[in-house]
Amino acid sequence: MCKSYSILALNGLLVIVGCAGSRDDGRADQQTFLTGSEQSVVDSFAQKPDISAATRPVNSLDYALDTLLTRAYPPPDRLRLISGAMDALCDDYGDQTHHDMSPGQHDDWLRAVVSTNSFAPILSEIERSTPANVDQRSLVRAGLRGMLPATGWKEACLLTDAQAADLKKMSVARDSPVQERGVLGLNLSRWPEVEVIPGSPAADAGVQNGDRLLHISGRSVAQIVAPAEAIKLMAGPPGNSIQLTFERNGKEFTVELRRVSMAVAEIKSGLVAPRVVYIAIPLFEGSGIADRIKRIIQDRVITGRAGAVVIDLRGNPGGRPEEANAVADIFLDAKCLEIMQFRNGRRIAFRSHPGGLKVRLALLTDGNTGSSAEMLAMALRDNGRAVIIGQATAGALFGKDTEDVGDNQTILFRTEPTVLSPTGRDYSITGIPPDVLVAPTKEPGQDEALRRAIDVVGVANLAGSR
């Protein structure tokens, strides 16, 4: 066993090198990072190859094949990818020409692709020797649809233009925080009076429904023609602040509001039973989520003396891993949160900071709890810190990536890393099973999973003292 440890800095994080043992080449089996900037750390371990225009394959099938062989994880079998594409391409060819392709022709084409590692020869042959009404783009699309399932991941697919555009927007928002929309929590439909969204920055600052807006960053509302102009003046990224002056009962007051992300604005909280705080987190795709949860915990648990917390992750598809880990960090005392396994066998882990809140804890999950939301559930449950109630999670504990392979074709595929539990368990396909299985509630107004959670956190020694 490795007895020595060294500490270094990477991307501004504290890194502990040295764990279960060491490889023959002397490298440590695993590096452990304190939670903070997970995405940048993962990106530094999983670099995409830089494909120049000169080396880029000339057709979408070849590009997809190269992409999947170099980036899909677990690494797919080359022959299965080619065979899957060829079977689907030949079927589409038969549908277009209204003639079934002979087994000999299929096998000849398959051998040509396998030997040259390219679909270019058969696509050229089809273009030269088949009727002009054969749509080669349709053949390529069919081949892509046949190739992707051969990666072994059932969700691999050819994206529609709208789906590809949505994913690109999400990627831009994640990589460029300045483009993320900030929220103050003010509704201006009764302009210049305001309505306040509960739990928002405006509500936290004491702004109330019916307060009359007078100044926006020193500019008089009398100079503003319409609410749309006021909204534009108040717009900005999360984390930035703005000064607003209001009038209430003839008295003026000024507040400084700090914008939050849309995901933070959608967090709901409240008491669902005596001393039991309920927190619903619909999404982790936004900055400041963990900070909002910390404030709720401070106000309702530490200051308000609540003794238990129920976190609702049902329907949460995930988002930023650093936000999910920072929520786990609230409750865990220097514990491993998850382990990430890469194509080359390298493993990295993230660890919470010392000092965790001792409070009884339950999580609500369902089949739509995915990705970083699953990471939170896994970290808390596998460290003996929470009970999971509801249904098994989605099983999306791995990287997903897209690539534009040309001719407006975008593929979605599974890539590195696979996220393992703190104890090394792989839930990436099965999902995380609940400790207490509860069928979905069908009757409106009834929430059996929440009722069971309240019962669980009300019983000592199940969550908080495990």
RODO-2510 file (C-alpha; in nm, 4 decimals, decimal comma):
residues 466
     n   res          X          Y          Z
     1     m     0,0000     0,0000     0,0000
     2     c     0,1103     0,3538    -0,0744
     3     k     0,2069     0,5236     0,2530
     4     s     0,3251     0,8616     0,1218
     5     y     0,1223     1,1539    -0,0059
     6     s     0,2194     1,4717    -0,1872
     7     i     0,0208     1,7887    -0,2389
     8     l     0,0152     2,0094    -0,5476
     9     a    -0,2075     2,2703    -0,7075
    10     l    -0,4000     2,2248    -1,0325
    11     n    -0,6590     2,4721    -1,1628
    12     g    -0,6569     2,6424    -0,8251
    13     l    -0,7546     2,3250    -0,6372
    14     l    -0,5783     2,1334    -0,3657
    15     v    -0,4691     1,7942    -0,4982
    16     i    -0,3715     1,4959    -0,2857
    17     v    -0,1642     1,2462    -0,4852
    18     g    -0,1317     0,8894    -0,3704
    19     c    -0,4006     0,6386    -0,2742
    20     a    -0,4567     0,2666    -0,2955
    21     g    -0,1282     0,1789    -0,4610
    22     s     0,0961     0,2666    -0,7524
    23     r     0,1358     0,1514    -1,1103
    24     d     0,4426    -0,0154    -1,2561
    25     d     0,5356     0,3143    -1,4220
    26     g     0,5390     0,4862    -1,0835
    27     r     0,2264     0,6977    -1,1327
    28     a    -0,0262     0,7064    -0,8494
    29     d    -0,3425     0,5052    -0,9072
    30     q    -0,5654     0,7945    -0,8125
    31     q    -0,5533     1,1690    -0,7563
    32     t    -0,7961     1,3299    -0,5138
    33     f    -0,9168     1,6888    -0,5505
    34     l    -1,1074     1,9006    -0,3053
    35     t    -1,4413     1,9943    -0,4553
    36     g    -1,4537     2,3297    -0,6298
    37     s    -1,4107     2,3336    -1,0070
    38     e    -1,4916     1,9804    -1,1183
    39     q    -1,5559     2,0626    -1,4818
    40     s    -1,2140     2,2230    -1,5371
    41     v    -1,0401     1,9290    -1,3676
    42     v    -1,2276     1,6741    -1,5781
    43     d    -1,1543     1,8725    -1,8948
    44     s    -0,7833     1,8666    -1,8106
    45     f    -0,7919     1,4861    -1,7900
    46     a    -1,0133     1,4278    -2,0959
    47     q    -0,8880     1,6455    -2,3794
    48     k    -1,0647     1,6249    -2,7133
    49     p    -0,8333     1,5595    -3,0102
    50     d    -0,7787     1,8648    -3,2276
    51     i    -0,8861     1,7622    -3,5767
    52     s    -0,7607     2,0041    -3,8399
    53     a    -0,9405     2,0596    -4,1677
    54     a    -0,6564     1,8812    -4,3480
    55     t    -0,6965     1,5581    -4,1497
    56     r    -1,0745     1,5629    -4,1088
    57     p    -1,2419     1,2623    -4,2808
    58     v    -1,4190     1,3474    -4,6054
    59     n    -1,7563     1,1911    -4,5165
    60     s    -1,9762     1,1805    -4,2074
    61     l    -1,9526     0,8027    -4,1620
    62     d    -1,5724     0,8083    -4,1506
    63     y    -1,5749     1,1079    -3,9163
    64     a    -1,8230     0,9388    -3,6815
    65     l    -1,6182     0,6167    -3,6861
    66     d    -1,2978     0,8033    -3,5956
    67     t    -1,4764     1,0036    -3,3249
    68     l    -1,6295     0,6997    -3,1575
    69     l    -1,3099     0,4966    -3,1689
    70     t    -1,1036     0,7765    -3,0115
    71     r    -1,3537     0,9271    -2,7682
    72     a    -1,6444     0,6936    -2,6868
    73     y    -1,6169     0,5169    -2,3513
    74     p    -1,6057     0,2294    -2,2878
    75     p    -1,4015     0,1967    -2,6109
    76     p    -1,6318     0,0360    -2,8708
    77     d    -1,5382    -0,2526    -3,0981
    78     r    -1,4391    -0,1260    -3,4444
    79     l    -1,5920    -0,4175    -3,6351
    80     r    -1,9240    -0,3800    -3,4535
    81     l    -1,9389    -0,0105    -3,5442
    82     i    -1,8678    -0,0820    -3,9109
    83     s    -2,1082    -0,3776    -3,9254
    84     g    -2,3891    -0,1823    -3,7605
    85     a    -2,3466     0,1037    -4,0065
    86     m    -2,3222    -0,1301    -4,3067
    87     d    -2,6358    -0,3284    -4,2164
    88     a    -2,8420    -0,0115    -4,1817
    89     l    -2,6949     0,1463    -4,4974
    90     c    -2,7712    -0,1646    -4,7036
    91     d    -3,1274    -0,1774    -4,5712
    92     d    -3,1802     0,1845    -4,6706
    93     y    -3,0251     0,1156    -5,0115
    94     g    -3,2729    -0,1682    -5,0628
    95     d    -3,5641     0,0514    -4,9597
    96     q    -3,4623     0,3226    -5,2050
    97     t    -3,3977     0,0909    -5,5032
    98     h    -3,6836    -0,1502    -5,4155
    99     h    -3,4402    -0,4413    -5,4480
   100     d    -3,2922    -0,6409    -5,1624
   101     m    -2,9148    -0,6362    -5,1665
   102     s    -2,7549    -0,9771    -5,2176
   103     p    -2,5542    -1,1212    -4,9269
   104     g    -2,2479    -1,1267    -5,1531
   105     q    -2,2712    -0,7553    -5,2297
   106     h    -2,3199    -0,6767    -4,8589
   107     d    -2,0136    -0,8828    -4,7654
   108     d    -1,8003    -0,7274    -5,0406
   109     w    -1,8837    -0,3789    -4,9186
   110     l    -1,8214    -0,4784    -4,5577
   111     r    -1,4775    -0,6173    -4,6448
   112     a    -1,3933    -0,3004    -4,8367
   113     v    -1,4711    -0,0797    -4,5375
   114     v    -1,2908    -0,3049    -4,2895
   115     s    -0,9767    -0,3252    -4,5050
   116     t    -0,9584     0,0492    -4,5806
   117     n    -1,1109     0,1724    -4,2517
   118     s    -1,3239     0,4042    -4,4652
   119     f    -1,6723     0,4143    -4,6134
   120     a    -1,5478     0,6323    -4,9000
   121     p    -1,4939     0,3428    -5,1503
   122     i    -1,8486     0,2113    -5,1258
   123     l    -2,0044     0,5588    -5,1258
   124     s    -1,8099     0,6355    -5,4441
   125     e    -1,9202     0,3053    -5,5995
   126     i    -2,2835     0,3783    -5,5141
   127     e    -2,2565     0,7240    -5,6691
   128     r    -2,1075     0,5806    -5,9923
   129     s    -2,3194     0,2706    -6,0435
   130     t    -2,6662     0,3230    -5,8966
   131     p    -2,9715     0,5128    -6,0223
   132     a    -2,9610     0,8891    -5,9870
   133     n    -3,2624     0,8883    -5,7556
   134     v    -3,0675     0,7136    -5,4754
   135     d    -3,0273     0,9698    -5,1977
   136     q    -2,6726     0,9287    -5,0698
   137     r    -2,7378     1,1579    -4,7726
   138     s    -3,0163     0,9223    -4,6667
   139     l    -2,7700     0,6318    -4,6882
   140     v    -2,5217     0,8167    -4,4682
   141     r    -2,7887     0,9043    -4,2113
   142     a    -2,9017     0,5408    -4,2031
   143     g    -2,5408     0,4303    -4,1552
   144     l    -2,4954     0,6734    -3,8654
   145     r    -2,8147     0,5484    -3,7001
   146     g    -2,6848     0,1923    -3,7351
   147     m    -2,3372     0,2734    -3,6077
   148     l    -2,4320     0,4575    -3,2884
   149     p    -2,6132     0,1716    -3,1055
   150     a    -2,3034    -0,0425    -3,1619
   151     t    -2,1238     0,1735    -2,9036
   152     g    -2,3196    -0,0218    -2,6416
   153     w    -2,5028     0,2833    -2,5074
   154     k    -2,8756     0,2686    -2,5816
   155     e    -2,9133     0,6492    -2,5793
   156     a    -2,6515     0,7123    -2,8514
   157     c    -2,8306     0,8843    -3,1365
   158     l    -2,8273     1,1163    -3,4335
   159     l    -2,9599     1,4498    -3,3118
   160     t    -3,2148     1,6655    -3,4854
   161     d    -3,1075     2,0187    -3,5705
   162     a    -3,3178     2,1543    -3,2820
   163     q    -3,1676     1,9090    -3,0311
   164     a    -2,8141     1,9925    -3,1428
   165     a    -2,8857     2,3659    -3,1137
   166     d    -3,0237     2,3255    -2,7607
   167     l    -2,7157     2,1321    -2,6470
   168     k    -2,4844     2,3914    -2,7973
   169     k    -2,6690     2,6683    -2,6124
   170     m    -2,6312     2,4787    -2,2848
   171     s    -2,2606     2,4284    -2,3489
   172     v    -2,2097     2,7986    -2,4236
   173     a    -2,3996     2,8945    -2,1074
   174     r    -2,1826     2,6611    -1,8984
   175     d    -1,8526     2,7717    -2,0493
   176     s    -1,9392     3,1437    -2,0561
   177     p    -2,0927     3,2503    -1,7242
   178     v    -2,1358     3,6076    -1,8474
   179     q    -2,4017     3,4818    -2,0877
   180     e    -2,6037     3,3157    -1,8113
   181     r    -2,9171     3,5089    -1,7239
   182     g    -2,9370     3,6539    -1,3756
   183     v    -3,2630     3,6835    -1,1825
   184     l    -3,3676     3,9338    -0,9151
   185     g    -3,7127     3,7904    -0,8462
   186     l    -3,9225     4,0921    -0,9483
   187     n    -4,2371     4,0833    -1,1620
   188     l    -4,3105     4,4187    -1,3286
   189     s    -4,6546     4,3403    -1,4695
   190     r    -4,8043     4,6069    -1,2371
   191     w    -4,5359     4,8620    -1,3258
   192     p    -4,4019     5,0577    -1,1454
   193     e    -4,5266     4,8493    -0,8512
   194     v    -4,3549     4,5148    -0,8144
   195     e    -4,4539     4,1605    -0,7287
   196     v    -4,1905     3,9571    -0,5478
   197     i    -4,1103     3,5914    -0,6115
   198     p    -4,0774     3,4030    -0,2788
   199     g    -3,7240     3,2932    -0,1968
   200     s    -3,5708     3,5305    -0,4522
   201     p    -3,2969     3,7912    -0,3893
   202     a    -3,5662     4,0593    -0,3746
   203     a    -3,7641     3,8668    -0,1137
   204     d    -3,4498     3,7981     0,0903
   205     a    -3,3730     4,1725     0,0878
   206     g    -3,7171     4,2566     0,2300
   207     v    -3,8858     4,3886    -0,0850
   208     q    -4,2619     4,3307    -0,0665
   209     n    -4,5516     4,3042    -0,3099
   210     g    -4,6820     4,6501    -0,3926
   211     d    -4,3542     4,8359    -0,3306
   212     r    -4,3158     5,1093    -0,5900
   213     l    -3,9898     5,1202    -0,7864
   214     l    -3,8350     5,4703    -0,7937
   215     h    -3,4727     5,4346    -0,9113
   216     i    -3,2670     5,1722    -1,0954
   217     s    -2,8954     5,2222    -1,0285
   218     g    -2,9644     5,5879    -0,9620
   219     r    -3,1785     5,6412    -1,2720
   220     s    -3,5269     5,7740    -1,2034
   221     v    -3,8182     5,5548    -1,3101
   222     a    -3,9858     5,8760    -1,4349
   223     q    -3,7360     5,8693    -1,7239
   224     i    -3,8283     5,5112    -1,8186
   225     v    -4,1036     5,4740    -2,0769
   226     a    -4,2005     5,1056    -2,0406
   227     p    -4,1366     4,8013    -1,8183
   228     a    -3,9342     4,6421    -2,1002
   229     e    -3,6774     4,9203    -2,0692
   230     a    -3,6601     4,8684    -1,6923
   231     i    -3,6107     4,4958    -1,7373
   232     k    -3,3236     4,5665    -1,9767
   233     l    -3,1633     4,8021    -1,7239
   234     m    -3,1892     4,5411    -1,4491
   235     a    -3,0578     4,2547    -1,6651
   236     g    -2,7149     4,1048    -1,6045
   237     p    -2,5258     3,7870    -1,5205
   238     p    -2,5581     3,5963    -1,1923
   239     g    -2,3335     3,7176    -0,9128
   240     n    -2,3485     4,0855    -1,0093
   241     s    -2,5323     4,3350    -0,7904
   242     i    -2,7631     4,6279    -0,8628
   243     q    -2,9057     4,9073    -0,6432
   244     l    -3,2806     4,9667    -0,6492
   245     t    -3,4803     5,2326    -0,4633
   246     f    -3,8430     5,1692    -0,3651
   247     e    -4,1241     5,3553    -0,1948
   248     r    -4,3488     5,1948     0,0664
   249     n    -4,6133     5,3827     0,2640
   250     g    -4,4572     5,7147     0,1646
   251     k    -4,1047     5,6181     0,2725
   252     e    -3,8097     5,5489     0,0443
   253     f    -3,5563     5,2734     0,0961
   254     t    -3,2682     5,1389    -0,1117
   255     v    -3,1542     4,7780    -0,1397
   256     e    -2,8642     4,6141    -0,3180
   257     l    -2,9726     4,2919    -0,4887
   258     r    -2,7355     4,0274    -0,6150
   259     r    -2,8594     3,8421    -0,9212
   260     v    -2,8904     3,4634    -0,9117
   261     s    -2,9178     3,2078    -1,1919
   262     m    -3,2519     3,0818    -1,3175
   263     a    -3,1774     2,7443    -1,1574
   264     v    -3,1367     2,9127    -0,8172
   265     a    -3,4646     3,0984    -0,8622
   266     e    -3,6458     2,7673    -0,9152
   267     i    -3,5315     2,6155    -0,5838
   268     k    -3,8246     2,5727    -0,3436
   269     s    -3,8057     2,5312     0,0327
   270     g    -4,0259     2,5288     0,3386
   271     l    -4,1308     2,3362     0,6480
   272     v    -4,3277     2,0194     0,5677
   273     a    -4,3502     1,8995     0,9275
   274     p    -4,2345     2,0296     1,2659
   275     r    -3,8558     2,0791     1,2439
   276     v    -3,8400     1,9126     0,8971
   277     v    -3,7146     2,1354     0,6131
   278     y    -3,8044     2,0463     0,2533
   279     i    -3,5768     2,1634    -0,0322
   280     a    -3,6577     2,0923    -0,3981
   281     i    -3,3699     2,1322    -0,6460
   282     p    -3,5074     2,1015    -1,0028
   283     l    -3,1739     2,1452    -1,1822
   284     f    -2,7999     2,1859    -1,1236
   285     e    -2,7383     2,3697    -1,4526
   286     g    -2,6661     2,7118    -1,3066
   287     s    -2,4237     2,8930    -1,0791
   288     g    -2,4893     2,9696    -0,7124
   289     i    -2,7147     2,6710    -0,6393
   290     a    -2,5067     2,5409    -0,3490
   291     d    -2,4807     2,8916    -0,2024
   292     r    -2,8601     2,9154    -0,2039
   293     i    -2,8918     2,5776    -0,0296
   294     k    -2,6389     2,6924     0,2333
   295     r    -2,8481     3,0024     0,3039
   296     i    -3,1622     2,7928     0,3397
   297     i    -2,9796     2,5590     0,5779
   298     q    -2,8466     2,8560     0,7756
   299     d    -3,1895     3,0205     0,8046
   300     r    -3,4084     2,7168     0,8612
   301     v    -3,1811     2,4540     1,0197
   302     i    -2,9003     2,6290     1,2058
   303     t    -3,0841     2,9480     1,3050
   304     g    -3,4354     2,8017     1,2907
   305     r    -3,3310     2,4899     1,4853
   306     a    -3,4852     2,2377     1,2450
   307     g    -3,3611     1,8846     1,3030
   308     a    -3,4031     1,7195     0,9626
   309     v    -3,3815     1,7953     0,5892
   310     v    -3,5563     1,6329     0,2927
   311     i    -3,3946     1,7132    -0,0448
   312     d    -3,6158     1,6485    -0,3460
   313     l    -3,4144     1,5503    -0,6557
   314     r    -3,7043     1,4016    -0,8504
   315     g    -3,6995     1,5137    -1,2113
   316     n    -3,3564     1,6756    -1,1701
   317     p    -3,1573     1,5811    -1,4853
   318     g    -2,8289     1,7116    -1,3416
   319     g    -2,5987     1,9897    -1,4584
   320     r    -2,2826     2,1278    -1,3028
   321     p    -2,1008     1,8669    -1,0898
   322     e    -1,9307     2,1326    -0,8767
   323     e    -2,2720     2,2583    -0,7614
   324     a    -2,3935     1,9091    -0,6683
   325     n    -2,0678     1,8313    -0,4860
   326     a    -2,0866     2,1607    -0,2978
   327     v    -2,4323     2,0622    -0,1702
   328     a    -2,2927     1,7262    -0,0552
   329     d    -2,0076     1,9184     0,1092
   330     i    -2,2583     2,0832     0,3448
   331     f    -2,3351     1,7486     0,5090
   332     l    -2,0093     1,5493     0,4751
   333     d    -1,6942     1,5773     0,6840
   334     a    -1,3852     1,5208     0,4638
   335     k    -1,5346     1,2288     0,2716
   336     c    -1,4830     1,0975    -0,0818
   337     l    -1,7697     1,2195    -0,3022
   338     e    -1,7112     1,0207    -0,6202
   339     i    -1,4402     0,8602    -0,8330
   340     m    -1,4070     0,9300    -1,2056
   341     q    -1,2686     0,6569    -1,4321
   342     f    -1,1135     0,7519    -1,7687
   343     r    -1,0395     0,5666    -2,0935
   344     n    -0,6705     0,5318    -2,0131
   345     g    -0,7432     0,3765    -1,6738
   346     r    -0,6665     0,6942    -1,4837
   347     r    -0,8876     0,7733    -1,1852
   348     i    -0,9554     1,0982    -1,0074
   349     a    -1,1684     1,1555    -0,7013
   350     f    -1,3267     1,4549    -0,5302
   351     r    -1,3369     1,5036    -0,1562
   352     s    -1,5466     1,7267     0,0666
   353     h    -1,3953     1,9795     0,3054
   354     p    -1,3690     1,9080     0,6779
   355     g    -1,6743     1,9877     0,8858
   356     g    -2,0208     1,8643     0,7935
   357     l    -2,3619     1,9539     0,9312
   358     k    -2,5045     1,6825     1,1580
   359     v    -2,8712     1,6724     1,0706
   360     r    -3,1033     1,3867     0,9746
   361     l    -3,1265     1,3691     0,5973
   362     a    -3,3409     1,1990     0,3301
   363     l    -3,3356     1,2283    -0,0483
   364     l    -3,6249     1,1824    -0,2916
   365     t    -3,5314     1,0345    -0,6313
   366     d    -3,7033     0,8924    -0,9390
   367     g    -3,6165     0,7613    -1,2843
   368     n    -3,5525     1,1160    -1,4058
   369     t    -3,2897     1,1930    -1,1401
   370     g    -2,9726     1,1935    -1,3485
   371     s    -2,6088     1,2887    -1,3869
   372     s    -2,4843     1,5307    -1,1173
   373     a    -2,8103     1,4890    -0,9211
   374     e    -2,7215     1,1199    -0,9007
   375     m    -2,3710     1,2155    -0,7884
   376     l    -2,5210     1,4016    -0,4933
   377     a    -2,7461     1,1094    -0,4016
   378     m    -2,4591     0,8616    -0,4368
   379     a    -2,2159     1,0662    -0,2268
   380     l    -2,4600     1,1110     0,0598
   381     r    -2,6013     0,7572     0,0614
   382     d    -2,2733     0,5671     0,0130
   383     n    -2,1131     0,7681     0,2926
   384     g    -2,3969     0,6622     0,5228
   385     r    -2,5274     1,0162     0,5476
   386     a    -2,8731     0,9944     0,3903
   387     v    -3,1582     0,7592     0,3089
   388     i    -3,2849     0,7506    -0,0508
   389     i    -3,6615     0,7225    -0,0899
   390     g    -3,8585     0,6776    -0,4111
   391     q    -3,7351     0,5001    -0,7221
   392     a    -3,4043     0,4080    -0,8834
   393     t    -3,2256     0,6957    -1,0537
   394     a    -3,1686     0,7293    -1,4300
   395     g    -2,8227     0,5697    -1,4494
   396     a    -2,6539     0,8596    -1,6303
   397     l    -2,3292     0,8636    -1,4345
   398     f    -2,0953     0,9112    -1,7258
   399     g    -1,9871     1,1742    -1,9727
   400     k    -2,1957     1,2574    -2,2766
   401     d    -2,0617     1,4439    -2,5745
   402     t    -2,1650     1,5605    -2,9199
   403     e    -1,9754     1,6042    -3,2423
   404     d    -2,0760     1,7695    -3,5675
   405     v    -1,9602     1,5088    -3,8212
   406     g    -2,0409     1,7190    -4,1263
   407     d    -2,3339     1,7890    -4,3573
   408     n    -2,5381     1,9173    -4,0587
   409     q    -2,5136     1,5784    -3,8873
   410     t    -2,4541     1,5763    -3,5106
   411     i    -2,4039     1,2596    -3,3073
   412     l    -2,4570     1,2125    -2,9335
   413     f    -2,2446     0,9455    -2,7685
   414     r    -2,1244     0,8256    -2,4292
   415     t    -1,7733     0,9316    -2,3393
   416     e    -1,5397     0,9488    -2,0422
   417     p    -1,5452     0,9591    -1,7492
   418     t    -1,7623     0,6975    -1,5811
   419     v    -1,8506     0,8172    -1,2313
   420     l    -1,8138     0,5571    -0,9566
   421     s    -1,9451     0,5771    -0,6030
   422     p    -1,7142     0,6590    -0,3089
   423     t    -1,6892     0,2840    -0,2506
   424     g    -1,6103     0,2115    -0,6176
   425     r    -1,9570     0,0933    -0,7232
   426     d    -2,0677     0,1494    -1,0824
   427     y    -2,4293     0,2672    -1,1053
   428     s    -2,3828     0,4096    -1,4557
   429     i    -2,6381     0,1781    -1,6192
   430     t    -2,8573     0,0458    -1,3391
   431     g    -2,9051     0,3731    -1,1542
   432     i    -2,8891     0,4099    -0,7762
   433     p    -3,1487     0,1905    -0,6038
   434     p    -3,3537     0,3516    -0,3268
   435     d    -3,3312     0,2400     0,0350
   436     v    -3,7091     0,2733     0,0554
   437     l    -3,8933     0,1917    -0,2674
   438     v    -4,2082     0,3985    -0,3216
   439     a    -4,4201     0,3741    -0,6352
   440     p    -4,5030     0,7005    -0,8165
   441     t    -4,8027     0,8833    -0,6703
   442     k    -5,0983     0,8869    -0,9071
   443     e    -5,3510     1,0736    -0,6975
   444     p    -5,3236     1,4531    -0,7277
   445     g    -5,2256     1,6264    -0,4069
   446     q    -5,0739     1,3124    -0,2585
   447     d    -4,7007     1,2539    -0,2265
   448     e    -4,6349     0,9172    -0,0697
   449     a    -4,2563     0,9437    -0,1121
   450     l    -4,2467     1,2735     0,0766
   451     r    -4,4706     1,1312     0,3498
   452     r    -4,2349     0,8336     0,3906
   453     a    -3,9349     1,0676     0,3985
   454     i    -4,0889     1,2705     0,6805
   455     d    -4,1418     0,9473     0,8724
   456     v    -3,7817     0,8373     0,8115
   457     v    -3,6091     1,1596     0,9175
   458     g    -3,8299     1,1680     1,2245
   459     v    -3,6804     0,8385     1,3438
   460     a    -3,3406     0,8585     1,5165
   461     n    -3,0382     0,6599     1,4023
   462     l    -3,1507     0,6252     1,0392
   463     a    -2,9758     0,9193     0,8740
   464     g    -2,8181     1,1759     1,1012
   465     s    -2,6449     0,9326     1,3335
   466     r    -2,5433     0,6557     1,0974
***
